[in-house]
């Protein structure tokens, strides 16, 4: 049975990890590992874990957002006018952008910080980001449950948790070190056509 203290630890763990700017681990893996560690694979508990991890992540990123929100007040009048003009252009896409960065491995800060400087609505910010994180953390919690029930056929519960933590660290390091945008450009970049030397001049 999962206790209230364990659920509080779930929330605080998510909040603490996401408070680290630019280098926090994937929330899918946070939810997956926490579900695995608790070892309670009841669907209601798993959805609760997803909800708490999403809440912790959204609140932590709200701290980053609010810092830049109030920093924006110190900008010069000229800078403020330029940002206000840019805000009008991205306002209708802001919620979609926030949802996208929340539900994918795309880094959050390049979207969160500019929106904070533009003074985008804090309520809309939290709502869009939270919904995106909720989608991925619930999936992560159920993946953790599936992993736990599958791997326990070959590994002990403690070995399963250790393996999961190691994989999370490895995947997080890869995500931080590899620029997937540049990698995709290289993979899909069209090869230049080689002129046919036999063609008639």
Secondary structure, 3 states (H helix, E strand, C coil): CCCHHHHHHHHHHHHHHHCCCCCCCCHHHHHHHHHHHHCCCCHHHHHHHHHHHHHHHHHHHHHHHHHHHHHHHHCCHHHHHHHHHHHHHHHHHHHHHHHHHHHCCCCCHHHHHHHHHCCCCHHHHHHHHHHHHHHHHHHHHHHHHHHHHHHCCCCCHHHHHHHHHHHHHHHHHHHHHCCHHHHHHHHHCCCCCCCCCCCCC
